Amino acid sequence: MQFFIKIVISALIIAVVSKVSEKSPTIGAIIVSLPLTSILALIWLYSDTKDVKKVIDLSDSIFWIVIPSLVFFFALSYFLKHDMKFHWAMVSSGMVTIISYNVYIFILRKIGVGI
């Protein structure tokens, strides 16, 4: 039952953002830019485990891994502005982001940041 509640709450947030974005992309972007998924994941993790160390580890990892995730939005915007079809732009942006994650994680490990 708890897993079902998590799914419903998460889905409601996505649905609300989608609907709000139809009327105001700016407000939709503000809502999406909030770390709602991260906050929910941290709450669910603590609720399930009561382990503060796991919450700290996840929080630290989220902090370090946010940077390459921004590449997706830049790439998507770039591809769409250059007349790439939406579905291909999504796939291409995803691939660029995967490459960015791998390069970024490689660099972090080289400089001693453990994630």
Contacts in CASP RR format, 6 or more apart in sequence:
PFRMAT RR
TARGET T0000
AUTHOR 0000-0000-0000
METHOD contacts of the structure
MODEL  1
MQFFIKIVISALIIAVVSKVSEKSPTIGAIIVSLPLTSILALIWLYSDTK
DVKKVIDLSDSIFWIVIPSLVFFFALSYFLKHDMKFHWAMVSSGMVTIIS
YNVYIFILRKIGVGI
2 47 0 8 1.000
6 40 0 8 1.000
6 44 0 8 1.000
9 40 0 8 1.000
10 37 0 8 1.000
10 40 0 8 1.000
13 36 0 8 1.000
13 40 0 8 1.000
16 31 0 8 1.000
17 28 0 8 1.000
17 31 0 8 1.000
17 32 0 8 1.000
20 27 0 8 1.000
20 28 0 8 1.000
20 31 0 8 1.000
21 27 0 8 1.000
21 28 0 8 1.000
21 29 0 8 1.000
21 32 0 8 1.000
35 62 0 8 1.000
38 59 0 8 1.000
38 62 0 8 1.000
41 58 0 8 1.000
42 55 0 8 1.000
42 58 0 8 1.000
42 59 0 8 1.000
45 51 0 8 1.000
45 54 0 8 1.000
45 55 0 8 1.000
45 58 0 8 1.000
46 52 0 8 1.000
46 54 0 8 1.000
46 55 0 8 1.000
60 115 0 8 1.000
61 115 0 8 1.000
64 108 0 8 1.000
64 113 0 8 1.000
64 114 0 8 1.000
64 115 0 8 1.000
65 101 0 8 1.000
65 104 0 8 1.000
65 105 0 8 1.000
65 115 0 8 1.000
67 104 0 8 1.000
68 97 0 8 1.000
68 100 0 8 1.000
68 101 0 8 1.000
68 103 0 8 1.000
68 104 0 8 1.000
69 97 0 8 1.000
69 101 0 8 1.000
71 96 0 8 1.000
71 97 0 8 1.000
71 100 0 8 1.000
72 93 0 8 1.000
72 94 0 8 1.000
72 96 0 8 1.000
72 97 0 8 1.000
73 93 0 8 1.000
75 92 0 8 1.000
75 93 0 8 1.000
75 94 0 8 1.000
75 96 0 8 1.000
75 97 0 8 1.000
76 89 0 8 1.000
76 90 0 8 1.000
76 93 0 8 1.000
79 88 0 8 1.000
79 89 0 8 1.000
79 92 0 8 1.000
79 93 0 8 1.000
80 86 0 8 1.000
80 89 0 8 1.000
84 92 0 8 1.000
105 115 0 8 1.000
108 114 0 8 1.000
108 115 0 8 1.000
109 115 0 8 1.000
END
